[in-house]
């Protein structure tokens, strides 16, 4: 037996050495600064990273360590959030201002250091202080570690596709005015693909994203919705796409001619270039407006795909435009969102935890803020179970927990709404107008380490029913089921998918509906659910 132990020990040592040597430290510098650019016939000052919009694409391999030196040369406080990264044991690098860190002030610098472990696919980074996310964002691409491959055919090329929104105004002042008045910010003036509006907008004929392809080749589109508030439909004329990952989690291949993507979400999709080389093809995106009564920017951004090797006819090639769904096509959006499933036994697949320790029902939507003199204000207020989150001002919640500083937050976020009502009935406030008013608080839900949590996210219609994106920092969660109307456990629990549900970090809860998510609280620290519910794991 002694003769057997030695080679096993050597093999383990060699494996450990191989794992260490295959990982790298990837280091970048982010210079945050103001830049004057021309868009839509106007020159506008914006805040960017390293002089570009979008900012630089960060490319790493699973297992690498990432070090980002942020130098703030802008006039604004700034933090950077690494959207979707787990940050296990480095939660202080997550980035939400006054949650896990104090902002980086003008003229100051800060280094983010964290590991990329157990994740592959497309994520992204963005500012997490004020409305600066409108222009401070970029892709974060995580490839398999050396010696490992994708669980799908190797693409000829990988192409980041980042959707954004553009305002012909100072976005920081835009947000400040919205906070002061309680009225939502003005709608954006354009959507963009990789920072370019496309030729449907004024003064933008030459400001359109262009992708050159070779017939017979396969391309991996790394699609990111970096828009501030808008879900988007996306299509490419005469082409179908195969979704292979969502939020950096591999999915079972899903063939579709339309992508629906909420703010914060990512989709990896394979494009097979199989069309005529004598034609070019527009890619286009426009809003999915789940609440038709709410004003929205009903414009379209587009880029173009050109095939190489076109015949020499001397004529300009025709360009085909895809037929996008109606702005209000909830059924198409729901079909896409609910049809994605996990790639069972694929890389980093995590089965659904079957035993649940904590159950919560959280209502989400808009409420109203009452004035200090007890009269009503025309101020909208984001609401989760009638709580509207107030960011702390003295120090971050993480620092308060670490140093046991009292008075920064309260551990009283409820497991159930304080008042149960007919959540999706728009007329319910006629008999109970008090439901409209939210409680301003910095409240948290405290979870024990390694507990499994099931949350029912219930959309309400107190102001207007809408499909609302929800992002959980530091975790992926299983999306067990989605539906319309009020969640009814006696009816809807039979719909839970415990076999191959999709895992995401950002979910668009159906308009006037609900979603059931489940995750294990195995990441100690401070995290937040859409920056309204703060979760602490001790």
C-alpha positions in Angstrom: 0.0 0.0 0.0 2.9 2.4 0.7 3.9 2.0 -3.0 0.5 3.3 -4.0 0.4 6.4 -1.8 3.5 8.1 -3.2 2.2 8.5 -6.8 -1.2 9.6 -5.6 0.4 12.3 -3.4 2.7 13.3 -6.3 -0.3 13.6 -8.6 -2.1 15.8 -6.2 0.9 18.0 -5.8 1.3 18.3 -9.6 -2.4 19.0 -10.0 -2.1 21.8 -7.4 0.9 23.2 -9.1 -0.8 23.1 -12.5 -3.8 24.9 -11.1 -1.6 27.7 -9.7 0.5 28.1 -12.8 -2.6 28.2 -15.1 -4.0 31.2 -13.3 -2.7 34.7 -13.9 -2.9 38.2 -12.3 -4.6 40.5 -14.8 -4.0 44.1 -14.1 -5.5 47.2 -15.6 -5.7 51.0 -14.9 -9.0 52.8 -15.3 -8.5 56.6 -15.8 -12.0 58.1 -15.1 -12.2 61.5 -16.7 -14.5 63.9 -18.5 -14.6 63.8 -22.3 -16.4 66.0 -24.9 -17.9 64.0 -27.7 -20.2 64.6 -30.6 -23.5 62.7 -30.8 -26.9 63.6 -32.4 -25.7 66.9 -33.8 -24.5 68.1 -30.4 -21.3 68.2 -28.4 -21.7 66.8 -24.9 -19.4 66.4 -21.9 -19.6 62.9 -20.5 -17.6 60.9 -18.0 -15.8 57.8 -19.4 -13.0 55.4 -18.6 -9.7 55.6 -20.6 -11.2 58.1 -23.1 -13.7 55.7 -24.7 -17.4 54.8 -24.8 -17.9 52.0 -23.9 -14.9 51.6 -21.7 -12.3 48.9 -22.1 -13.2 45.2 -22.4 -11.6 43.2 -19.6 -10.6 39.7 -20.7 -9.7 37.1 -18.1 -9.8 33.3 -17.7 -11.6 31.4 -15.0 -9.3 31.2 -12.0 -7.5 34.5 -12.7 -7.1 37.3 -10.2 -8.1 40.8 -11.4 -6.5 44.0 -10.2 -8.1 47.3 -11.4 -6.5 50.6 -10.4 -9.1 53.3 -10.6 -7.8 56.9 -10.8 -10.6 59.4 -10.5 -9.8 62.5 -12.6 -13.5 63.4 -13.0 -15.4 65.9 -10.9 -17.7 63.2 -9.5 -17.6 60.6 -6.8 -17.2 57.2 -8.4 -17.2 53.5 -7.6 -17.1 50.5 -10.0 -19.4 47.5 -9.7 -18.3 44.2 -11.2 -21.8 43.1 -12.2 -22.3 39.4 -11.6 -18.9 38.6 -10.0 -19.3 36.5 -6.8 -16.6 38.2 -4.8 -16.3 35.3 -2.4 -14.2 36.6 0.5 -13.6 39.9 -1.3 -17.1 41.5 -1.0 -15.5 44.9 -0.2 -14.5 44.9 -4.0 -18.1 44.6 -5.2 -18.4 48.4 -5.7 -21.9 49.7 -4.7 -21.4 53.1 -3.1 -22.0 53.3 0.6 -22.9 49.6 0.7 -19.5 47.9 0.5 -17.3 51.0 0.2 -17.3 54.7 0.3 -17.0 56.4 -3.1 -13.7 57.3 -4.7 -13.6 61.1 -4.5 -12.3 63.4 -7.2 -8.5 63.3 -7.3 -8.3 60.0 -5.4 -7.5 56.4 -6.4 -8.5 52.9 -5.3 -7.5 49.4 -6.3 -10.1 46.6 -6.7 -8.6 43.2 -6.2 -10.6 39.9 -6.5 -10.5 36.4 -8.0 -12.6 35.0 -10.8 -13.7 31.6 -9.6 -16.4 29.3 -10.8 -17.6 31.6 -13.5 -17.3 31.6 -17.3 -19.1 33.8 -19.9 -20.0 37.4 -20.2 -20.4 39.9 -17.4 -19.8 43.6 -17.3 -18.6 46.5 -15.1 -20.2 49.9 -14.5 -20.2 52.9 -12.3 -22.3 52.4 -9.1 -22.5 56.0 -8.0 -25.2 58.3 -9.4 -26.3 58.2 -13.0 -22.7 57.8 -14.2 -23.5 54.2 -15.3 -25.0 55.8 -18.5 -21.4 56.3 -19.8 -19.1 54.5 -17.4 -19.4 50.8 -18.4 -17.7 48.0 -20.3 -17.6 44.3 -20.9 -16.0 41.7 -18.6 -15.3 38.5 -20.6 -14.4 35.3 -18.7 -13.0 32.5 -20.8 -12.4 28.9 -19.7 -9.0 28.3 -18.0 -6.2 26.9 -20.1 -6.8 23.3 -21.2 -10.6 23.7 -20.9 -13.0 24.5 -23.7 -16.5 25.9 -24.3 -19.4 23.4 -24.1 -20.4 24.5 -27.7 -18.6 24.7 -31.0 -15.6 27.0 -30.9 -16.4 30.4 -32.5 -14.4 32.0 -35.3 -14.5 35.3 -33.4 -16.0 36.7 -30.2 -17.9 40.0 -30.5 -19.1 42.2 -27.6 -22.4 43.9 -28.3 -23.2 46.5 -25.6 -26.5 48.3 -25.7 -26.6 51.7 -24.0 -28.7 54.9 -23.7 -27.6 58.4 -24.7 -28.8 61.7 -23.3 -28.1 65.1 -24.8 -27.6 66.5 -21.3 -25.5 66.1 -18.2 -26.7 62.8 -16.7 -25.6 63.6 -13.2 -27.7 66.8 -13.2 -30.5 64.7 -14.8 -30.5 62.4 -11.8 -30.2 65.2 -9.3 -33.3 66.9 -10.7 -35.2 63.6 -10.6 -34.4 63.0 -7.0 -35.3 66.6 -6.0 -38.7 66.5 -7.8 -39.6 62.8 -7.5 -40.4 62.8 -11.2 -38.7 60.1 -13.3 -35.7 61.4 -15.4 -36.3 62.6 -18.9 -36.3 59.8 -21.5 -33.0 59.2 -23.3 -32.5 60.7 -26.8 -31.1 57.5 -28.4 -30.1 53.9 -27.9 -26.6 52.8 -28.8 -24.8 49.7 -29.9 -21.2 49.8 -28.7 -21.6 53.5 -28.1 -22.9 54.3 -31.6 -26.5 55.3 -32.2 -26.9 54.1 -35.8 -28.1 55.8 -38.9 -31.8 56.2 -37.9 -30.8 59.1 -35.6 -29.8 62.6 -36.7 -26.1 63.3 -37.6 -25.4 59.5 -37.1 -25.0 58.2 -40.7 -21.4 57.3 -40.0 -21.9 56.4 -36.3 -23.1 52.9 -36.7 -21.5 49.7 -35.4 -20.4 47.5 -38.2 -19.4 43.8 -38.1 -17.6 42.0 -41.0 -18.2 38.3 -41.2 -17.1 35.4 -43.4 -19.7 33.0 -44.8 -19.7 29.6 -43.1 -18.1 30.9 -39.9 -19.6 31.0 -36.4 -19.5 34.1 -34.2 -20.1 34.4 -30.4 -22.0 37.5 -29.7 -21.5 38.6 -26.1 -24.6 40.8 -25.6 -24.9 43.2 -22.7 -27.8 45.5 -21.8 -26.1 48.5 -20.3 -29.1 50.7 -20.8 -30.3 52.5 -17.6 -33.9 51.5 -17.4 -35.1 49.9 -20.7 -35.5 46.3 -21.7 -34.8 45.7 -25.3 -35.8 43.4 -28.2 -32.8 42.5 -30.5 -32.9 40.9 -33.9 -30.6 40.4 -36.9 -32.2 40.3 -40.3 -32.5 36.8 -41.9 -30.4 35.2 -39.1 -31.2 33.0 -36.1 -29.2 32.9 -32.9 -28.4 30.1 -30.5 -28.3 31.2 -26.9 -25.6 29.3 -25.0 -25.3 31.3 -21.8 -27.1 33.9 -19.7 -25.4 36.0 -17.0 -22.2 34.0 -17.3 -24.0 30.7 -16.7 -24.2 28.1 -19.5 -27.6 27.3 -20.8 -29.0 24.5 -22.9 -28.8 25.6 -26.5 -31.9 27.7 -27.4 -32.5 28.7 -31.0 -34.4 32.0 -31.5 -34.7 34.8 -34.0 -35.2 37.4 -31.2 -33.3 38.2 -28.0 -35.0 40.0 -25.1 -32.6 41.5 -22.5 -33.2 43.5 -19.4 -30.9 46.1 -17.9 -27.9 44.4 -16.3 -28.5 41.1 -18.1 -26.1 39.4 -20.5 -26.6 36.8 -23.2 -24.1 34.8 -25.1 -25.4 33.7 -28.5 -23.9 32.0 -31.5 -24.4 33.6 -34.9 -23.8 31.3 -37.9 -23.0 33.4 -41.0 -25.0 31.4 -43.6 -26.7 34.1 -45.7 -26.0 35.6 -49.2 -22.8 37.6 -49.4 -24.4 40.0 -51.8 -26.6 41.4 -49.1 -25.9 43.2 -45.9 -28.0 42.8 -42.8 -29.0 45.2 -40.1 -29.0 44.2 -36.4 -31.5 46.3 -34.5 -32.8 46.9 -31.0 -35.7 48.8 -29.6 -37.6 48.8 -26.3 -39.9 46.3 -24.8 -42.3 48.6 -22.9 -44.1 46.5 -20.4 -46.2 49.4 -19.1 -47.8 51.0 -22.2 -49.2 54.0 -20.2 -45.7 55.0 -19.1 -43.8 57.3 -21.6 -40.7 55.7 -23.1 -38.2 56.5 -25.9 -39.7 54.6 -28.8 -36.7 54.8 -31.1 -34.5 52.1 -32.7 -30.7 51.7 -32.7 -29.1 49.6 -35.4 -25.7 48.3 -36.6 -24.9 46.3 -39.8 -23.4 43.0 -40.7 -21.3 42.8 -43.9 -20.3 39.6 -45.6 -16.8 39.4 -47.1 -16.4 38.0 -50.6 -19.3 39.8 -52.3 -19.6 39.6 -56.0 -18.2 42.5 -58.0 -21.4 44.0 -59.5 -20.4 47.7 -59.0 -23.7 48.3 -57.2 -24.2 49.0 -53.5 -25.4 46.0 -51.7 -29.0 46.0 -50.4 -29.4 46.0 -46.7 -32.2 44.1 -45.0 -33.9 45.3 -41.8 -35.3 42.8 -39.3 -39.0 43.1 -38.2 -38.8 43.7 -34.5 -41.7 42.8 -32.2 -44.2 45.4 -31.0 -42.9 47.6 -28.2 -45.7 46.0 -26.1 -45.2 42.4 -27.0 -45.2 40.9 -23.5 -45.9 37.3 -24.8 -42.7 37.3 -26.9 -40.7 38.7 -23.9 -42.2 36.1 -21.5 -41.6 33.3 -24.0 -37.9 34.1 -24.3 -37.3 34.8 -20.6 -39.1 31.6 -19.4 -37.8 29.2 -22.1 -34.1 29.3 -21.1 -32.9 26.3 -19.1 -29.6 25.2 -17.5 -26.9 23.1 -19.2 -27.2 20.3 -16.7 -23.7 18.8 -15.8 -22.1 21.6 -17.9 -19.1 23.6 -16.5 -19.9 25.1 -13.1 -23.5 23.8 -13.1 -25.0 24.0 -9.7 -28.1 21.8 -8.9 -31.1 23.3 -7.2 -30.9 23.1 -3.4 -33.9 21.1 -2.3 -34.2 22.1 1.4 -35.3 25.7 2.1 -34.3 27.4 5.3 -35.8 30.9 4.7 -38.9 31.8 2.7 -39.7 35.4 1.8 -42.3 37.2 -0.3 -41.2 40.6 -1.5 -43.4 43.0 -3.4 -41.7 45.3 -5.9 -42.9 48.4 -7.7 -43.4 52.1 -7.3 -44.9 53.9 -4.4 -45.1 57.5 -3.2 -43.0 59.4 -0.7 -44.8 61.4 2.0 -43.6 64.9 2.8 -42.1 65.8 6.2 -45.1 68.0 7.0 -47.4 64.9 6.5 -48.8 66.2 3.3 -48.4 64.1 0.1 -45.7 64.9 -2.4 -45.7 64.1 -6.1 -42.6 62.0 -5.5 -42.3 58.5 -6.8 -40.4 56.1 -4.5 -39.0 52.7 -5.3 -40.7 50.1 -3.0 -39.9 46.6 -1.8 -42.4 45.3 0.6 -43.3 49.0 1.3 -39.7 49.8 2.2 -37.8 52.4 0.1 -34.0 52.0 0.7 -32.1 55.1 1.9 -28.3 55.0 1.4 -26.3 55.7 4.5 -24.3 58.9 4.5 -21.7 58.5 7.3 -20.0 55.3 6.3 -20.6 52.1 4.3 -22.8 49.3 5.7 -19.9 46.9 5.3 -17.7 49.1 7.5 -20.5 49.5 10.0 -20.8 45.7 10.3 -17.1 45.2 10.5 -16.6 47.8 13.3 -20.0 47.1 15.0 -21.1 50.7 14.5 -24.7 51.1 15.5 -27.3 53.4 13.9 -26.2 52.9 10.3 -28.9 50.3 9.3 -31.6 48.3 11.0 -32.0 44.5 10.7 -35.8 44.6 10.3 -36.6 44.0 6.6 -39.7 41.8 6.7 -40.1 38.3 5.3 -43.6 39.2 4.2 -45.2 42.5 3.1 -46.5 44.5 6.1 -50.0 44.5 4.5 -51.3 41.8 2.2 -53.6 43.0 -0.6 -54.6 42.2 -4.1 -51.1 43.0 -5.5 -51.9 43.2 -9.2 -55.2 45.0 -8.9 -54.7 48.6 -10.1 -57.9 49.8 -8.3 -56.9 48.5 -4.8 -55.8 52.0 -3.6 -59.3 53.3 -4.1 -60.3 51.5 -0.9 -56.9 51.7 0.8 -54.9 54.8 -0.4 -52.4 54.3 2.4 -50.8 51.4 0.5 -49.3 54.0 -1.9 -46.9 55.4 0.7 -43.5 53.8 1.3 -41.4 53.7 4.5 -38.0 55.3 4.0 -35.4 53.1 5.8 -32.0 51.5 5.6 -33.2 48.1 6.5 -31.5 44.7 6.1 -32.3 41.0 6.2 -29.7 39.0 8.1 -29.1 35.5 7.0 -27.1 32.7 8.6 -24.2 31.4 6.6 -25.1 28.6 4.1 -28.8 28.9 4.5 -31.0 28.3 1.5 -33.3 31.2 0.7 -36.4 31.1 -1.5 -37.8 34.5 -2.5 -41.1 35.2 -4.3 -40.8 38.5 -6.1 -44.3 39.8 -6.6 -44.9 42.8 -8.9 -47.6 45.2 -7.7 -49.7 47.7 -9.6 -50.1 50.5 -7.1 -48.7 53.1 -9.5 -48.3 51.0 -12.7 -47.6 47.3 -13.2 -44.3 46.9 -15.1 -41.7 44.2 -15.7 -39.0 45.1 -13.3 -35.3 43.9 -13.4 -34.0 42.6 -10.1 -30.2 42.1 -9.5 -28.7 40.1 -6.6 -25.1 41.1 -5.8 -22.6 38.4 -5.1 -24.8 35.4 -6.2 -26.5 33.6 -8.9 -30.0 32.3 -8.2 -32.1 29.6 -9.7 -35.2 30.9 -11.5 -37.7 28.2 -10.5 -40.8 29.6 -12.0 -42.5 32.8 -13.4 -46.0 33.8 -14.0 -48.7 36.5 -14.2 -51.1 37.7 -11.6 -50.7 37.1 -7.8 -48.5 34.3 -6.7 -50.7 31.5 -5.3 -48.6 28.7 -3.6 -51.5 26.2 -3.7 -51.6 26.7 -7.5 -48.1 27.7 -8.5 -45.7 25.6 -6.5 -46.4 22.7 -8.9 -44.8 24.8 -11.6 -41.4 25.0 -9.9 -38.6 23.6 -12.0 -36.2 21.8 -9.7 -34.4 19.9 -12.5 -32.9 22.3 -15.0 -33.9 25.9 -14.2 -31.8 28.8 -15.5 -29.5 30.5 -13.1 -29.1 34.3 -13.3 -27.9 37.3 -11.3 -30.5 39.6 -12.9 -34.2 38.8 -13.5 -37.0 40.7 -15.2 -40.0 39.9 -13.1 -43.0 39.6 -15.4 -45.3 42.6 -15.7 -48.2 42.2 -13.2 -46.7 38.9 -12.2 -44.2 37.1 -10.1 -41.0 35.0 -10.1 -39.7 32.4 -7.6 -35.9 32.4 -7.1 -33.7 30.3 -4.8 -30.1 30.6 -3.7 -27.7 29.5 -1.0 -26.3 32.3 1.2 -22.7 31.0 1.0 -20.9 34.3 0.4 -20.2 36.1 3.7 -20.5 39.8 3.7 -22.9 42.5 2.5 -24.9 42.1 -0.7 -27.9 43.8 -2.1 -31.0 42.9 -4.1 -31.4 45.7 -6.6 -29.9 48.1 -4.0 -33.1 48.1 -1.9 -32.8 44.9 0.2 -29.4 44.5 1.8 -28.5 41.0 2.8 -25.9 40.3 5.4 -24.4 36.8 5.8 -22.7 36.2 9.1 
